[in-house]
Amino acid sequence: MKLTTKGRYAVTAMMDLALHAKIDRVTLADIAERQSISLAYLEQLFACLKKAGLVCSVRGPKGGYRLARDDKSISLADILVAAEEQIDMSCGGSTCGHDDPCLTHSLWNNLSTEFYQFLDSKKLNEIVRTRYVQTMATQQDVTQIGDIPIQIGR
């Protein structure tokens, strides 16, 4: 399985939102600038993320987006499914069917289940608290990660 740009950008945007959401609402323009993602592409992604109940919009002159759920309850699987990423590795070719499965059918189905469970076990709050993400966020001028203040020296 190869993760598409849509899936990678959805995870990146959700991480950015999780890093900044407790400070204030986050505009797509801010995410686009920090993460070098097209604003038009983010608009499409956030429509999917909003439909899935992962983000909510804040209207008005100081509008933007926030997480719709606690970052402890949002998994990588939630994000990838919302972005319509294909995470199913089961068979489906012309030589394999439900009534007449191929030799490796069970292997791929089991792998798909384990892969989904792995992605579902990785929560957004854990990911944004890794040393690497915190270091990169600091370089992007983040002043707070969730409820962890960061000192930025200039």
N, C-alpha and C positions, 0 to 999 in steps of 0.2 A: 504494500500500500504506500502510495506517495501522497503526502499532504498537499493540497492545492493552495494557491495563493489566498483564496477566499478563507480557508480554514486558518492559515497562518496569520493573516491580517485580523481575523475575528478574535483570535486568542491575544494577539498583541494589543488590539484596541481595548479589549476587556481588562487586560492587565493595566494599561494606562489609566483606564477609568477607575479601577480599584485603587490605584496609587493616589489618585487625585480626588476621588469622590467625597472623602470625609472632610476635605478642605472646603470644597465648594462644588457647584455644578460644573460639568466639564463640557466645553463646546467641541463639536466635531472638528472645527478649524484648529483648535489647540492640539487635539490628538493628531490630526493630519500633519501639523507642523513638527511636533515632537518625534513622531514615528515615521515621517516621510512616506505617508500613505495618501493617495489621492482623496480629496474631499468627496468627490462624486462616488467613489468606491465605498467610502465610509458610510455615506448616506444609504446606500443599498444594503450594506451589512447591518447597520443599526435598525433598518426596517425589519430584518429577519430576527435580530436579537430582541427587539421590542415585542414582536409578535410572539416570541417564545417566552416572554415574561422575564427576561434577564435584565433588561434596562427599562427605565421609564424616562419620559421627557419632562423637562421643566419649562413651562412657557413664560413668555415675557421678555423684557429687555435684558434681563440677566439669565436668560434661559440656557438650556443645555441638557445634559443627560446625567443620570445617576444610576447606580445599580438598583434594580427593583427588588433584589433579595440580598440577604447578608452574604458577604464574600466567602463565608465559611460553608455555605450551602450550594455554591456554584462550582461545578466541576468542569474539567476540560471536556468531558463527554457532553455536558449540557451545551457548551459553547459550540463545539464542532457539529453537533446535531442541529442546533439552531441555524448554523451557517450552511446547512445542507451538505455537509462534508460526508462522503461515503466512508464509513468505518467498518463496514461489513466485508469480511474477506471470504465469505462462503462461496461455494461453487455457484454456478449459474450458467455455465457454458452449454453448448449443444449436446455434450456427452453426459450431462448430469441433470437429473430431474428429481422432483420430490418422490415420485413413484419408483424411479430407477436410478438411485444415487451411484455416483462413481466411487472408485476405490478410496479416494482421499477426501470424500465428502465430510466425514466425521471429523477428520483432522482440521479442515478449514473452518468448520462450524465451531469447534472447540477453541481454535485460535481466535476467532472473532469474539467469542464470549469473553475469553481472558483479556483480550486487548481492550474491549469495552470496559470491563471491570477495572483494569489498570487506569484508564483515562478517567473513569468515574471516581476513582479514589484520590485523584490529584485535584485538590481544592484550590480555588483562586487565591484565597488568603495565604495559603502555604507557599504558593509559587511566588507571589510578590514579596515575600519576606526572605527569600534566599539572598545570600550575600551578593551573588552576581547581579540579580535584579536591582537590589538596593544600590549597588555601585553604579550601574548604568543609569538608574533614575536620578541619582545625585548629579551625574554628568549632564542630565537633561534639566537641571535646575529645580528638581523636586525639593520642596522644603519639609515635607512630611510624608511618611509612608504609613497609611492607615493611622494608627495612633502612636507611631514611633517617630519622634522629631529627629531631623537630620541637620547637622551643622554644615553649612556650605561656606567654605573659605574662599575668598576672592582676593 
